[in-house]
Amino acid sequence: MRQHLKALLLCLGMLTVSAQAREVEGVQYDESIEMAGAKLQLNGAGTRYKAVFKVYTAGLYLGKKAGTAPEVLATPGPKRLTLTFVREIASEELGRLFIRGIKSNTPNEEYTRIVGSVMRMSQVFYEARKMKVGEVINMDWVPGKGTLITIRGVPVGDPFPEPEFYGALLRIWLGPDPADWQLKDALLGQSGAR
């Protein structure tokens, strides 16, 4: 009887089987996106807090679900980390925080190999000036091209070619000393969005 009722409700469009988007702080994250010829699924999404202030929401898209940082880093194919700002922040400050996050989560020998890209990324954020509420940064890994950073829908600069650079970026949020532990759990799909 219960199965017949579900089937009837489905036919009438009164029962939704799965959500098409996840909302975090008013920001919609699609459950799947197309990127670089691949279908990526939302691995997790959450909010970045600095002290008690909400700064941005983040969503991580991968080709397949991953529950640990090593699994995320080992996942083949394109990847996207997207940040949507819920508070205004100077881009220069954001760049400094990203560099600090990379340094504290990247082994020294690896950091030495990517230091040129880290400095170039710092310049990218310096030139962006300020991130306003609702503005978006996408950090994409595209095999064969590298890391592509898009700010406010506009690609900035040439791709960063080293695979290690994208791994270092992801470890800002997923490394052993993440920017926000609850956001790390949320991006890894281990907790609900906060």
C-alpha positions in Angstrom: 0.0 0.0 0.0 2.8 2.5 1.0 4.6 1.8 -2.3 1.4 2.5 -4.3 0.9 5.8 -2.4 4.5 6.9 -3.2 4.1 6.0 -6.9 0.8 8.0 -7.0 2.4 11.0 -5.3 5.4 10.8 -7.7 3.1 10.8 -10.7 1.2 13.8 -9.4 4.5 15.6 -8.7 3.8 16.0 -5.1 6.8 14.0 -3.8 10.3 15.2 -4.5 12.8 12.3 -4.6 16.0 14.4 -4.5 16.9 18.0 -4.2 18.4 19.8 -7.3 20.4 22.2 -5.1 21.7 22.6 -1.6 21.3 25.9 0.1 24.0 27.3 2.4 23.5 30.8 3.9 21.1 31.6 1.0 23.6 30.4 -1.6 22.4 27.6 -3.9 24.9 24.8 -4.7 23.7 22.6 -7.6 24.0 18.9 -6.8 25.9 18.4 -10.1 27.6 20.6 -12.6 29.3 20.1 -16.0 32.9 21.2 -16.2 35.7 20.5 -18.7 33.5 17.9 -20.4 32.8 16.0 -17.2 29.9 15.7 -14.8 30.9 16.7 -11.3 28.9 16.1 -8.2 28.7 18.2 -5.0 30.9 16.5 -2.5 30.0 18.9 0.3 29.3 22.5 1.1 29.5 24.7 4.2 30.3 28.1 5.7 33.7 29.6 6.5 33.7 31.4 9.8 36.4 33.8 11.0 35.9 34.2 14.7 32.1 34.6 14.9 31.7 36.2 11.5 30.5 34.3 8.4 32.9 35.1 5.5 32.0 32.9 2.6 30.3 29.6 1.7 32.2 26.9 -0.1 31.3 24.0 -2.3 33.5 21.2 -3.5 32.7 19.4 -6.8 34.4 16.1 -7.7 33.9 13.3 -10.3 33.0 10.9 -7.5 32.3 11.3 -3.8 35.3 11.4 -1.4 35.2 11.3 2.4 38.8 12.1 3.3 41.4 14.7 2.1 43.6 12.0 0.5 40.7 10.7 -1.4 39.8 14.2 -2.7 43.4 14.8 -3.8 43.6 11.4 -5.5 40.3 11.7 -7.3 41.1 11.9 -11.1 39.6 14.4 -13.5 38.4 17.9 -13.1 37.6 19.4 -9.7 36.1 22.7 -8.6 36.1 24.6 -5.3 33.8 27.5 -5.4 33.6 30.3 -2.8 30.6 32.7 -2.5 31.1 35.7 -0.2 28.5 36.5 2.4 30.7 39.3 3.9 32.8 41.9 2.2 36.6 41.3 2.5 39.6 42.9 1.1 41.1 40.6 -1.6 44.6 41.3 -0.4 43.7 40.0 3.1 42.1 36.9 1.5 45.3 36.3 -0.5 47.4 36.5 2.7 45.1 34.0 4.4 45.4 31.7 1.5 49.2 31.9 1.5 49.2 31.2 5.2 46.9 28.2 4.7 49.1 26.8 1.9 52.3 27.2 4.0 50.8 25.6 7.1 49.5 22.6 5.1 52.2 22.0 2.5 55.5 20.1 3.0 58.5 22.4 2.6 59.9 20.6 -0.5 56.5 20.8 -2.2 56.1 24.5 -1.2 59.5 25.3 -2.7 58.4 23.8 -6.1 55.2 25.9 -6.2 56.4 29.2 -4.6 56.3 31.0 -7.9 52.6 30.1 -8.4 51.8 31.0 -4.8 53.3 34.5 -5.4 51.4 34.9 -8.7 48.2 33.9 -6.9 48.9 36.6 -4.3 49.2 39.2 -7.1 45.9 37.9 -8.6 44.1 38.6 -5.3 45.8 41.9 -4.8 44.5 43.1 -8.2 41.0 41.9 -7.4 40.9 44.6 -4.6 37.7 43.6 -2.7 35.3 40.7 -2.7 31.7 41.9 -2.1 28.7 40.0 -0.8 27.5 37.6 -3.5 30.7 37.6 -5.5 32.2 34.2 -6.5 35.7 32.8 -6.8 36.0 29.4 -8.6 39.2 27.4 -8.3 39.2 24.7 -11.0 41.6 21.8 -11.7 41.4 21.0 -15.4 43.7 18.1 -16.5 46.1 19.1 -19.2 45.6 22.8 -18.4 46.2 23.3 -14.7 44.5 25.4 -12.1 42.2 28.1 -13.4 41.0 30.8 -11.1 37.9 32.8 -12.0 36.8 35.8 -10.0 33.4 37.4 -10.6 33.0 35.1 -13.7 36.2 36.3 -15.3 39.3 34.0 -15.7 42.3 35.7 -14.2 45.8 35.2 -15.7 47.2 32.0 -17.2 46.6 28.6 -15.7 48.9 27.5 -12.9 50.3 24.3 -14.5 51.6 22.3 -11.4 49.2 19.7 -10.1 50.9 20.3 -6.7 49.5 23.8 -6.7 45.9 22.7 -6.9 46.5 20.2 -4.1 48.1 22.9 -2.0 45.0 25.1 -2.6 42.6 22.4 -1.5 44.6 21.7 1.6 43.9 25.3 2.8 40.4 23.8 3.6 41.1 20.1 3.8 44.7 19.8 5.2 45.8 18.9 8.7 45.6 22.6 9.8 42.4 23.7 7.9 41.0 27.3 7.8 37.9 26.0 9.6 37.5 22.5 10.9 33.7 22.5 10.6 34.0 23.6 7.0 36.5 20.8 6.3 34.0 18.3 7.6 31.2 19.9 5.5 33.3 19.8 2.3 34.1 16.2 2.9 30.4 15.4 3.3 30.8 14.5 7.0 28.4 16.9 8.4 25.5 19.2 7.4 26.1 22.7 6.3 26.5 25.1 9.2 
